[in-house]
Amino acid sequence: MGEEEDDDDRSVNTTAIFNNATRMCESTAQTSGPRDCAKFVTLEFCQMVCGNVTQP
């Protein structure tokens, strides 16, 4: 493959998660694992991205 490699299996480090039940960002212990759209590098980044989420 060329430059368009599929990087879905890349490991990422996260310290925050968006809790869908409470609709809030929460700090977590640092974890490393596959990409997950609910996990974020920092709590601040989670709040910046998801801070204005409202109930559907």
C-alpha positions as CSV (number, residue, x, y, z in Angstrom):
1,M,0.0,0.0,0.0
2,G,1.1,3.6,-0.5
3,E,0.5,6.5,1.8
4,E,-3.1,5.6,2.4
5,E,-2.4,3.0,5.0
6,D,-5.3,1.9,7.2
7,D,-4.3,3.1,10.7
8,D,-7.4,1.9,12.6
9,D,-5.2,-0.6,14.5
10,R,-2.9,2.1,15.7
11,S,-2.5,2.3,19.5
12,V,-3.3,5.6,21.1
13,N,-2.9,6.9,24.7
14,T,-5.9,8.5,26.4
15,T,-6.7,10.1,29.8
16,A,-10.3,11.0,29.3
17,I,-13.5,9.5,28.1
18,F,-16.9,10.9,27.1
19,N,-19.6,9.2,29.2
20,N,-22.7,8.9,27.0
21,A,-25.0,8.2,30.0
22,T,-24.1,11.4,31.8
23,R,-23.2,13.4,28.6
24,M,-20.0,14.5,30.4
25,C,-16.3,14.1,30.0
26,E,-14.5,12.2,32.7
27,S,-10.8,11.7,33.6
28,T,-9.5,8.2,33.4
29,A,-6.2,6.5,34.2
30,Q,-3.9,6.7,31.2
31,T,-4.7,3.8,28.9
32,S,-3.2,2.7,25.6
33,G,-5.2,0.8,23.0
34,P,-7.0,0.9,19.7
35,R,-8.7,4.1,18.6
36,D,-12.1,4.8,20.2
37,C,-14.1,7.8,19.3
38,A,-15.3,8.2,22.9
39,K,-11.7,8.4,24.3
40,F,-9.6,11.5,24.3
41,V,-5.9,12.5,24.9
42,T,-6.8,15.0,27.6
43,L,-9.9,16.0,29.6
44,E,-9.6,19.5,28.2
45,F,-9.7,18.2,24.7
46,C,-12.8,16.1,25.4
47,Q,-14.5,19.1,26.9
48,M,-13.6,21.3,23.9
49,V,-15.0,18.7,21.5
50,C,-18.0,17.5,23.5
51,G,-18.7,20.3,25.9
52,N,-21.9,21.4,24.3
53,V,-23.4,17.9,23.7
54,T,-27.1,17.8,24.6
55,Q,-29.6,14.9,24.9
56,P,-30.9,13.7,21.5
